[in-house]
Amino acid sequence: MRRLIAVVAVMRAPSVLAYTVAALAALAMAGAPFGVHRAVHAQVSPSSRVVAVVGATIVNLGGGPGVANATVVIEGERITAVGPAASTTIPPGAEVIRANGRFISPGLMNMHTHYGLVLPGRQGAELANETEAALALRMAANARTSLLTGVTTTRSTGEIKRADFALRRAIERGEAVGPRIHTAGETLNVTGGHGWNPNKQGLDSPDDFRRAVRQRHSEGAEWIKIAISGGIADTHGDIAASQMTKDEVAAVTETAHRLSMKVTAHSGSPGATLEAIDAGLDCVEHGYFLTDAVLTKMAEKGVWLVPTIVVAQPTVMEFFKKIGSPDWYLARVASVGESHFKMLQNAIKHKVKIALGTDQFPYEPNDGTTATVREAQYYVEAGMTPLQALRSATIEAATMLGIQDRVGAIEPGMLADLVITEADPSRDIKALRGIRLVMKGGTVYRNELPR
Ligand SMILES: [Zn+2]
C-alpha cells in the first residue's frame, strides 16, 4: 500500500512546472540536452515490476575493467542479477531499459547536506520568518531536485525544527520524493558556539550534552553532530577556535556510542580535532586548517573526513552572489580556501578515509555542473584518482554510514540505486556531468536515454 502511494505521488508530478528554476538550471548544467522536458517525468515501477537494464558497462569500483554489455535485473527495489548479457537471463515480461554503450555506477551519496540551508545575507533575510510548514516544503523541494541530479542517499548534518525527520518519513512513505536520508538532527553547540541560536539555551556541561544526545536518539537521529570549532558563517570568533571542553566531547561520544550512534564534528581546528579524536570522534566535517599531525592521527584511527571542499573554492562564488552574501562572509570564505585545499591534498596523501559531502544543496549549480559532481572533481584535482573520487561518493560513503550491505554497489541483493552516464567516471570523474538516468530503489526518476 505504501508503494502504491509512492506511485501516485510520483506520477502526478507535473513534468516541468513543479521544478524550481534552480532545479532546471542544475539539470541543464548536469549535462542534460535541451529537451529536458522530455527527460524529467518520472517512470514508476510498482514493487512487483521487473526491470532489466541492458547494454551498459558496470563501472568496477574495485578498479580494472567493468562488466561490459551487462544485464542488470531489478525486481521491486532490489538488484537480483548482474552479469554479461550472454549469461544473464532477462525474466519474461521485464521492462527493458536500453543503455547501450553507457556506464552504470551506484547512485551518488552526499554526506554533508542541509536541505533547510539558510546563510547570512539577502537569502537569509528573506527566510528570517519562515514558518515550519514553509521550511518543510522547501526542504522537500530541495530533496527532490537532489535526487533528480543523481544523489540517491544523503546525510543531514544539522537541520532544525525536526523537519528532517518529517522529510525522511515522507520520503520513506512515498509522500515526498528524495534521496534516502540519514540524519544528525539539530547540531549540538555551546552557548555562543558555531551555529548557536541566540534564542535557545546553549549546551554548557557534559550533562547538557548527554541529555541532548539522548534527545536526538529519541527523535530518530543516526548521527550526532557537534560543533567543536568556529565556522565560516559565524559573525564572530576564530574559525580555528576550540569551543567544547574535553569532558563535553567525551560525554557526547560515550553516550552516542552506547546508543549505536556515530559522532561527527564540524571542525576547522587542529587542537579541537586532536582532542575529539582522543575522545572517540568518528568523523570530521570540513577540516579547514587540519595539520599533518591531525591527518596522520585520523588515518591511524580510521576517523572519516567529509571535506566539503566546494564551499571555499572560487567556483562557489556564483552561489554566494546569487544569495546576496555580505562582504564579511565572502572574506571569511576567502580566508579558508587555500588552507582548506592544501588540507585536502594532505589528507589524500595520508590516506585518510574520505566520504563526499558538499555543505551545499547536492544539486546547487557550480561551474556548469552540480555541487556534488564539482566536489568529486575537486578531489581529483587534489590528488585522488577518478576511481577514488567515485568511491568517496558511493561505497566509501555507504561504509561510513554502515549501510554498505544495501547501497553503494551494483550487485545482487543491493537496493537498485544507480546512475547511468555517457562515459566512465572511474576513468574521468567529469563523466558525472553527463548523468542520463537516475534510479532509486528500482524506480526511475529521470531518464534521458534515447527511447
Ligand atoms: Zn554544514
Boltz pocket constraint, residues with backbone or C-beta under 6 A from the ligand:
constraints:
  - pocket:
      binder: B
      contacts: [[A, 112], [A, 113], [A, 114], [A, 157], [A, 158], [A, 359]]
      max_distance: 6.0
